[in-house]
Amino acid sequence: DAAAASTLIDSLPAGFRWGVATSAYQIEGAVDVDGRTPSIWDTFCRVPGAIDGGDNGDVACEHYTRMPADVALIKDLGMDTYRFSVSWSRFQPHGSGSVNPAGVAFYDRLVDELLAQGIDPWVTLYHWDLPQELEDAGGWPARDTAYRFADYSMLVFEALSDRVDTWTTLNEPWCSAMLGYAYGVHAPGRTEYPASLAAVHHLLLGHGLATERMRKAAPRKVDIGITLNAATAYPASDARHDLDAARRADGMGARLYLDPLVHGRYPADVLADLASAGVEIPVQEGDLATISAPIDVLGINYYFSQKFTGYAEDGRTTDDEGQPITRTLPLNRPRTAMDWEIVPEGFTDLLVRISKDYPGLPMVVTENGAAFDDVPDENGYVADEGRTAYFASHLAAVAEAINQGADIRGYLAWSLLDNFEWAYGYDKRFGIVRVDYKTQTRTPKQSALYLRDLAQRLRAR
Ligand code: PNW
């Protein structure tokens, strides 16, 4: 209601950013036109059984051709910031060497269109779509990929930094490394545990190399950062093995990234856990200084939190390989269509914790949102009460974190459009705008109108 909305808006700091996010492979389509080459996601989508419904990003939201109308939509929704990603395969089709002029031209037009509408463009350089050629050469477990990423980043920076102020190197390196190389549920679908830790390191190294080079080349003050997905890992009890399970989950999910980025060292407890599993991170001299190159903004993507126990159902604390049990238990909360529990206070706890353990680092929520089973009326309108309530409770959680001292500079909803939800295909809808995939008609949902109302209040104060 109006009272809650104005209380929320009043608690946000001056200059608070308000916007929406997307990523290239999830919306663009046009995968084989104008010189784009396949990325690991084009390949992975062809693996039988990899994606629900056999879906792929070939057409997606046809954003590549509908871009001007989509930008007008962002404007209509009152957003001041739009976070999008650049398709590496479109921009630099071979993953090294020269750029693709048609690819550069697309992102040129997108940035110009956004600026013409008064929307601040926020570029993510890598949202999971590695050129297939680089995967064939070893992918992220290969050190060379970090250097290819820095070269590519510089090409994008040279093309767009005259107009783009805010840059994110990587989106959620945990997902790239773990879902892609350890669990095999994301592209490239590999299940190689030691290689996945090499991928973590080379992703972070690529981030650091790109950050250093962009900083040096910056024509004026720009903000450079990285976006991590994170959560609060609650222990199921104060029992030793429950506390240790939560520590391990937080170590592998958050501190493995935050500590090298901010403090220039991997967390000792996580290194010890990895060593006892026979895994080593391939760190070379100087890498950690590069990885900890100063950043201006930390992007946080938040969806859910979990509770952890170190006990198996039969009470054992180690598995057959002698490795400690790390098992999630339900928090007994309502769930989204992803089966993710809705835990807004986990968001507050996360943001406050990061601001205490990594002080001096401004944060922006670069993604937050939820999938629900939308039911459109005959006009395509979705009264998405559940998603609207999710945004309201999570925005209140952000306001509470600010109230507790966290330095949070903005909030970007995931996502502008229903889109290709990776391994779940088009079945899972995160959009604040409905996409009818038969006609490509866009219809703002109730949640979009809610966020637009808040945008107007924010601008009016
Ligand atoms: C993020 N997890 O992915 C991505 O940045 C988006 O591209 C994606 O559409 C969105 O969240 C919704 O899934 C995640 O397993 C994927 O914890 C998986 C997890 C978290 C984030």
Boltz pocket constraint, residues with backbone or C-beta under 6 A from the ligand:
constraints:
  - pocket:
      binder: B
      contacts: [[A, 23], [A, 26], [A, 171], [A, 172], [A, 175], [A, 229], [A, 301], [A, 303], [A, 367], [A, 414], [A, 420], [A, 421], [A, 422], [A, 430]]
      max_distance: 6.0
